[in-house]
Amino acid sequence: MNKKKCNGCGAELQSNDENRAGYVPKDKLKKTGNVVCKRCFQITNYGKYVPVGIADEEYIEEVKMIIKELDVVILILDIIDFEGSFNEKILNIIRDKPIIVAINKIDLVPTDKHPSEISDWVKKRFIEKRINPLDISIISAKTRYGVNGILTKLNHFYKGRTNVGVVGVTNVGKSTVINRLLGNKKNLTVSKYPGTTLKIVKNIIPGTEFTLIDTPGIIPNGRISDMVCHECNLKIVPSSEISRMTFKMEKDRVLMLGGLAVIRVLNEEGEKPIFAAFASKDVKFHKTNINRIEDMKSKHIGEMLIPPCNNCKDEYSSLKMKKEVHTVNEGEELVLKGLGWLSVKRGPLKVEVELPENAEIIIRKAFIVPRR
């Protein structure tokens, strides 16, 4: 007998342990029809996040288990945190399958960048990984822009019964995209909290023979947004157009990205590199001098320098930190995964970046080239 599953996150329903995934009261477990677990109910109706203990290995095994059944994969990527969503583990799992890439959150791009430019930039990143997608869709799940185009592409490439896997890391909007494709039936629990979908969830797109299979979102390594409390995570992952500020800074001037990362300019005296900084509008930028860094940290993190908030600043500050030195040339960007990026307008820009030891920095060809 098949066990009942939560219609929101896919976890098997159970009434024995409130701290495990899929918990529902006993009377709810006996109900017929669609049932959602207590966790999904609280996320949907109260915006309350209830963490459950699911290891990364379980996420990966779930995806590997279903991949054999798939005819095609829709890979959802976040254009704002592209490096945090362009995940090597996922790419290795799906590289032998036909892939339609959906680049989400186009509505947050802070410039009049044409979708074809974005598509070309993304295509080059896939070429670097020796992957040739079937097609690339530029979308906004939030505004519905381009989502119907995914269905158009599926109809172009496939006829008859087709298993379509939807894959991506957490916080890229997988469940929202699926709900749009299902006609906004809101079958899946949608939230910005990491790890909302826990198990495989299957739905048929109305009027088609396409079965959409939502997979758990892998929480990737190296994202700063995953190193703070859930409330701060929501602030770092942007939901509206991101902030952009331009800086012209001399040697030993410092830019603090909230209380999350410290960027010290190392250029020689007289050099004044110009760069634009991009991050969520809730991440506060602050310029200061090198001799004021420790004072700013001790007095202002959680207040003027946010995130982190007062509830998680001590835990974040206790993380082991590292300092990395990078040189970023004109036309390049320094990306702090799960936080933001710097795009160099006049360079080179030589910096020392202080951030948590497990956080990752990427140097890439510029996605947004600052105007001269």
C-alpha positions in Angstrom: 0.0 0.0 0.0 1.4 3.4 -1.0 1.9 5.8 1.8 0.2 9.2 1.6 2.5 12.1 0.9 2.2 15.8 1.6 0.9 17.6 -1.4 3.2 20.5 -0.7 6.7 19.2 0.0 6.3 15.5 -1.0 7.3 14.1 2.5 5.5 10.9 3.6 2.8 11.8 6.0 3.1 10.6 9.6 1.6 11.4 13.0 4.3 10.0 15.3 6.9 12.7 15.5 6.2 16.4 15.2 9.9 17.1 14.6 10.1 14.9 11.6 9.2 15.8 8.0 5.5 15.1 7.0 3.9 15.4 10.5 0.1 15.8 10.6 -2.3 15.3 13.5 -3.8 11.8 13.5 -7.3 13.1 12.5 -5.7 14.8 9.4 -3.9 11.6 8.4 -7.3 9.9 8.0 -8.6 12.5 5.6 -9.0 11.7 1.9 -7.8 13.9 -0.9 -5.0 16.4 -0.8 -3.3 16.8 2.6 -0.4 19.1 3.5 1.9 18.5 6.5 2.0 20.9 9.5 5.2 22.4 8.3 3.8 23.3 4.8 0.6 24.6 6.4 2.6 26.9 8.7 4.9 28.1 5.9 1.9 28.9 3.6 -0.5 30.4 6.1 1.8 32.0 8.7 5.1 32.4 7.0 6.6 30.4 9.8 9.7 28.3 9.0 9.9 24.9 10.6 13.3 23.3 10.0 13.6 19.6 9.6 16.7 17.4 9.6 17.3 16.4 6.0 21.0 15.8 5.0 22.4 17.0 1.7 23.2 13.4 0.8 19.5 12.6 0.9 18.7 15.5 -1.4 21.2 14.2 -3.9 20.0 10.6 -3.6 16.4 11.7 -4.3 17.5 13.4 -7.5 19.7 10.5 -8.6 16.8 8.1 -8.0 14.4 9.9 -10.2 16.8 11.0 -13.0 16.6 7.6 -14.7 12.8 8.1 -15.3 13.2 11.6 -16.8 12.9 12.4 -20.6 14.0 16.0 -20.1 15.2 18.2 -17.3 14.2 21.8 -16.6 17.1 23.4 -14.7 16.1 26.5 -12.8 18.8 29.0 -12.2 18.8 32.3 -10.3 20.2 35.1 -12.4 20.8 37.3 -9.3 22.7 34.6 -7.5 23.9 32.7 -10.5 27.1 31.3 -9.0 25.1 30.1 -6.0 22.7 28.2 -8.3 25.1 27.0 -11.0 25.8 24.0 -9.0 28.5 21.4 -10.0 26.7 18.5 -8.2 23.5 19.1 -10.1 25.2 19.7 -13.4 27.1 16.4 -13.0 23.8 14.5 -12.3 21.9 15.9 -15.2 24.6 16.5 -17.9 23.6 13.4 -19.9 19.9 14.4 -20.1 18.3 16.9 -22.5 18.2 20.1 -20.6 15.9 23.2 -20.9 17.5 26.0 -18.8 15.1 28.4 -17.1 16.8 31.6 -15.9 14.6 33.0 -13.2 14.3 36.4 -11.5 14.8 38.5 -14.6 12.5 41.1 -13.0 15.3 41.8 -10.4 18.0 42.6 -12.9 18.8 46.3 -12.2 19.4 47.4 -15.8 17.8 47.4 -19.2 19.6 44.2 -20.2 18.0 42.5 -23.1 16.9 38.9 -22.6 19.0 37.8 -25.6 22.2 39.2 -23.9 21.4 37.3 -20.7 20.8 34.1 -22.8 24.1 34.5 -24.6 26.0 35.1 -21.3 24.4 32.0 -19.7 25.1 29.9 -22.9 28.8 30.7 -22.6 28.8 29.5 -19.0 27.4 26.2 -20.1 29.9 25.9 -22.9 32.7 26.2 -20.2 31.1 23.1 -18.5 30.8 21.3 -21.9 27.0 21.2 -21.7 24.8 22.1 -24.6 21.2 22.8 -23.4 18.3 22.2 -25.7 17.2 25.7 -25.1 17.3 28.6 -22.6 14.2 30.4 -21.3 14.5 33.8 -19.6 11.7 34.0 -17.0 10.2 35.7 -13.9 8.2 33.2 -11.9 7.0 36.2 -9.8 5.6 38.2 -12.7 4.9 35.1 -15.0 7.1 36.6 -17.7 8.4 33.8 -20.0 6.9 30.9 -18.0 4.5 29.9 -20.8 7.5 29.8 -23.1 8.8 26.8 -21.2 5.6 24.9 -22.1 6.0 26.1 -25.7 9.5 24.6 -25.8 8.3 21.3 -24.3 5.6 21.1 -26.9 8.2 21.8 -29.6 10.6 19.1 -28.5 8.3 16.4 -27.1 5.0 14.7 -28.0 3.0 12.2 -25.9 3.8 11.0 -22.4 6.9 12.8 -21.1 8.5 12.9 -17.7 9.8 16.4 -17.0 12.1 16.8 -14.0 12.5 20.2 -12.4 15.8 20.6 -10.8 17.7 23.4 -8.9 19.2 24.5 -5.7 17.1 26.0 -2.9 15.7 29.5 -3.3 15.7 29.6 -7.1 11.9 29.5 -7.4 11.3 25.9 -8.5 7.9 25.4 -6.8 6.6 28.8 -8.1 7.6 27.9 -11.7 5.8 24.6 -11.4 2.7 26.1 -9.9 2.6 28.6 -12.8 2.9 25.7 -15.3 0.2 23.8 -13.5 -2.2 26.8 -13.9 -1.6 28.3 -10.5 -3.3 25.4 -8.7 -0.8 26.0 -5.9 -0.1 22.3 -5.4 3.4 22.9 -4.1 4.3 24.8 -1.0 6.0 28.0 -2.1 8.4 29.9 0.2 11.8 31.5 0.2 13.0 29.3 3.0 15.7 26.8 2.0 14.7 23.1 1.7 10.9 23.5 1.4 10.5 20.6 -1.0 11.7 17.5 0.7 10.8 14.6 -1.6 9.7 14.0 -5.1 6.4 15.6 -6.1 4.6 14.7 -9.3 1.8 16.6 -11.2 0.4 16.5 -14.7 0.2 19.8 -16.6 -3.5 20.2 -17.4 -4.3 19.5 -21.1 -1.0 17.8 -21.7 0.7 14.5 -21.2 3.6 16.1 -19.4 4.3 14.9 -15.9 6.2 17.6 -13.9 8.4 16.1 -11.3 9.6 18.5 -8.6 12.8 17.4 -6.9 14.2 18.6 -3.6 16.4 21.7 -3.7 20.0 21.0 -2.9 21.4 23.5 -0.4 24.8 24.3 -2.1 28.1 24.9 -0.4 29.6 28.4 -0.1 26.5 30.7 0.0 26.7 33.4 2.7 22.9 33.6 2.8 22.8 30.1 4.3 25.1 31.1 7.2 22.6 33.4 8.9 19.2 32.9 10.6 16.1 32.3 8.4 14.9 35.9 8.8 18.2 37.3 7.6 18.3 34.7 4.8 15.0 36.2 3.5 16.6 39.7 3.5 19.8 38.6 1.7 17.8 36.7 -1.0 16.2 39.6 -2.9 12.5 39.7 -3.7 12.6 43.1 -5.4 15.1 45.0 -7.6 18.5 44.8 -6.0 20.6 47.8 -4.9 23.4 49.1 -7.0 26.0 51.6 -5.8 29.1 52.9 -7.5 32.3 53.5 -5.5 35.6 55.3 -6.2 37.9 54.2 -3.5 41.6 54.7 -2.6 44.1 52.4 -0.9 43.0 51.0 2.5 39.5 52.3 2.2 37.0 49.6 3.2 33.5 48.6 2.0 31.5 46.6 4.4 28.6 44.6 3.1 26.4 44.7 6.1 28.2 42.7 8.8 28.7 39.8 6.4 31.9 40.7 4.4 34.7 43.3 4.5 36.3 44.4 1.3 39.6 46.4 1.6 41.1 48.2 -1.4 44.8 47.3 -1.9 45.6 49.4 -4.9 48.7 51.6 -4.9 48.5 55.2 -3.7 47.0 57.5 -6.3 45.1 54.7 -8.0 41.3 55.1 -7.7 39.5 52.1 -9.1 35.8 52.5 -9.8 33.4 49.6 -9.3 29.7 49.0 -8.8 28.4 46.9 -5.9 25.2 44.8 -6.2 23.3 43.2 -3.4 19.8 43.0 -1.9 18.4 46.4 -0.8 18.3 45.0 2.8 22.1 44.5 2.8 23.6 47.8 4.0 26.7 49.2 2.3 29.1 51.1 4.5 32.4 52.8 3.7 35.0 53.3 6.3 38.8 53.3 7.0 41.0 50.3 7.7 41.6 51.5 11.3 37.8 51.5 12.1 37.0 48.0 11.0 37.1 46.3 14.4 35.3 49.2 16.1 32.5 49.0 13.5 32.3 45.2 14.0 32.1 45.4 17.8 29.6 48.3 18.0 27.4 48.3 14.9 26.9 44.7 13.6 23.2 43.9 14.0 22.2 47.6 14.0 23.8 49.8 11.3 25.6 46.9 9.7 22.8 44.4 8.8 22.4 41.6 8.1 23.2 39.7 10.4 20.5 40.7 12.9 20.9 40.9 16.6 19.5 37.3 16.9 22.2 35.7 14.8 25.2 38.2 14.8 27.0 36.4 17.6 26.7 33.0 15.8 27.8 34.6 12.5 30.8 36.4 14.2 31.9 33.1 15.7 32.4 31.5 12.3 36.0 31.0 11.4 37.0 33.8 9.0 39.5 33.9 6.1 41.1 36.7 4.1 41.5 36.3 0.3 43.3 38.7 -2.0 42.0 39.1 -5.6 42.7 41.3 -8.6 39.6 42.0 -10.7 40.1 43.6 -14.1 37.8 45.8 -16.1 35.0 43.8 -17.5 35.1 41.3 -14.7 33.1 40.8 -11.5 34.0 39.5 -8.1 31.1 37.4 -6.8 30.4 36.5 -3.2 28.1 33.5 -3.4 24.8 34.1 -1.7 25.4 37.8 -1.1 26.2 40.0 -4.1 29.0 41.1 -6.5 31.4 43.8 -7.5 31.6 44.9 -11.2 34.8 46.8 -12.1 34.3 49.9 -14.2 37.8 51.2 -14.0 40.5 48.9 -12.9 42.2 46.7 -12.1 40.7 46.5 -8.6 42.9 44.9 -6.0 41.1 43.8 -2.9 41.4 41.8 0.3 38.1 40.2 1.2 37.3 39.0 4.7 34.4 36.5 4.9 33.5 33.1 6.5 36.0 30.3 5.7 33.2 28.2 4.0 32.1 31.1 1.8 33.1 31.0 -1.8 34.3 33.8 -4.1 34.1 33.6 -7.9 35.8 35.9 -10.5 33.8 35.9 -13.7 33.3 37.8 -16.9 30.9 40.7 -16.1 27.2 40.0 -16.3 26.5 43.7 -15.9 29.2 46.0 -17.3 29.1 49.4 -15.6 28.4 52.3 -18.0 31.3 54.7 -18.6 
